[in-house]
C-alpha cells in the first residue's frame, strides 16, 4: 500500500501539512510540503528504477553526513526523520 503524500509527510512533521505536486521530476514523484510556516521537499522513490530503496537512502544518509563533516561549501539537503527516528519512511 502506498500512502498519500499528506499521510507520509505527517510521519516526519506531524499533522497540518499541505502537499503540492512538484513538477519536473522524471523518475520520482515529488511534493512541496508546507507545515507550521515552514516547508520541505518529499519524494517517493520509483521502485521500478530503484528496486532497493533502503540501499538508496542509506547512501543518501552517508553522503550527506560525509559532506557535512568535511565542512564543505557544498550545500546538501537536511534530512528529516520520522517520529521513530528513521531518515526515511518505508510504507511497503
N, C-alpha and C positions, 0 to 999 in steps of 0.2 A: 504494500500500500504506500502511495506517495502522499505526503502531507501537502496541503495548500501552503503557499508561501507565508501567509499570516500565521498559520499554525506552527510552521517550522521556526519562524522568527521569534515567537513567544518563548521558545526554549532557550534563546540567547538573552533576551531583554525583558521578558515578561509581557503582560497584556498591554493593549492600547497601541498596537502597531498598525501602520498603513503601508501596504506594499504596492509599488507601481512598477510594471514591467520595464526593464531596461533593454531597449532595442539595440541591435548592432552585434550581438554575440552570434557566433557561427557554430559553436559546439555546445555550450552550456546554457541553460535557462538562467536568467539573471533578473534581480529586482533591486530597486532602490527602496530601502525601508526607512520610514520616519517613525520616531518614537520619542516621547518626552522632550521635544525640542531638538533632538539630535537626529542623525541619520547614519546608516551604514549600508553596505552592499551585501546581498545574499545571492549565492549561486547554488544551483542544483547540478551536480556533475552528471554528464551524459554517460550512462553505464555502457552504452554500446561502444563509445570511444575509450572510456576509462573503466574497464571491467573490474578493476580493483581500487575503488575509490579510497579505501583506507590507506593503501600504499601511497596514493597521490597526496592525501592530506598529511601523512607522516612526513613526506618530502617537503611539503609547503611549510609545515611547522619547523622542520630542521633548517631549511634555507633561510626563512625569515629570522629565526633565532641567531643563526650564524652571522648574517649581515648586520643585525643589530649589535652583536657582540664585537664586531670589528670597528664599530663607531663610524661606519662609512657614511658618506654624504648621500648615498643612495637611499631613497625612501622605499620602505616595504610596508605592506599592509599590517595593521594591528589586528590580530585575530581575536575575536570574541570567543568566550567559552560558554557552554551550555550551563544550565542550573546544576548539572552533575560534574562540571569542571572539564568537560571534553571540548577540544577545539573544533569539533565537527559534530554534526547530528546525523546519525545513520537511521533513517526511517524505514529501512528494509527495502 
